[in-house]
C-alpha cells in the first residue's frame, strides 16, 4: 500500500459525502460528524445504490478519522467507489491520477517485457553438442586377492574334511541369596509404603473438589406464562468478602452450580425479566429446583415494537405513552472510537420506528421504570456481524 492510495481514499470519502448530500440533509455536512440515525440513513442509501453494506464499526474506523493510516478491504473500496459513480476502486484511481508520467513508464515497461525476453533467447550462445550428453565412466570394482590356502578351504564341501574347533567356557556360579540382606528388604518395602501414601495424598488433593462438592440444578421459568425462558440469563454468585462471580444460563437449559458451601446467594437478571436475588440453605435445599422470574413487560414491549414494522402510527403513540419525557436513553457501540451516545425520547422513537434492516440486530440491554410505571431509562445497542481484517 502506497501513500498515494491513502490520498485516493481521502478523495473517495469526499465524493461519497458529496453524493449523499445531493439527496439527503444529515445533522452535519461533514461526514466525520455523522452518528446514530445519520449513519443508519447512509447505510440504507448505500445498500440501495451500491448493493452493499457498511457496518457502524467500519464507518467509525475509516470516516471518523482523517487522514487514515490504512485502507479498508478491497470489497469495501469497490462498494464506496460504485456509490460515488465509478465502476470500481481501480476506475476511481484511474480518474484521479497524481503522477501520470510514472504510471505511463510502468505500462511501457510491461509492454516491452516480452520483447526483451525474446531478444535474450536469440542472443544466447548455442549449447555445444558434446555438452548435451554426459559420458558415463566405467565403474571399476577392485577385487581382493584370494590366497591359495583360502581357496582350498572354500573347495571343501563335506564336514568330514573340516576341523571343528570347540571353545570350552567355564562359568562360575554364586549364591544370590547371600547378596540380599534383611536390611535391604526392609528398605525396599518401606519405600513402597511411602510411595503409596504419597500417591493417595496427591489423589485426594487433585480431586478434593469433586469428592467434597455437590451439584445443584436450577431451572428458570416465566412466572406469567409458566413456560421455559427462551433467553440467556445472567447469574451472579455472591460470596462474603469476595467479588461477584458472573455466569451465563443458556436458554431452555438448567443452570448447574457446583459448590462446597452451605449457603448460596445468587442474583438472576435479564433485559426482559425483573432482577431477583435468591438465597438458599444448601444443607436442606433440593438438588434440582425450578425458580419463577417475573417478566419485565416494558422491556418486552420495547423489544416487540423495535422488531415490528406494522401499524407504525400506533406504535409511536404507545412508545410516547410508555416512555417518560425525561427518560435517559443510551445507545452502546461495539467500537473504541465511539462508546456510548445519549439521545432524547423523540429521537429514540424515530429510530425504532424507522423501516430499516439495521433494527433486526437491535438489542435492549437494560430498562428502568418509576413508581408511575413510566420508563425512565433505556440502554440498547445495534449489533454488527461484519469483521474487519
Helices and strands as residue ranges (DSSP letters): H 3-21, G 31-33, H 37-50, H 56-62, H 74-83, H 89-94, H 100-123, H 129-132, H 148-155, G 159-161, G 176-179, H 182-206, H 208-212, E 214-222, E 233-237, E 245-249, E 255-259, E 263-270, E 273-281, E 288-293, H 297-307, H 312-322, E 323-332, E 340-343, H 345-352, G 357-361, E 362-369, E 375-382
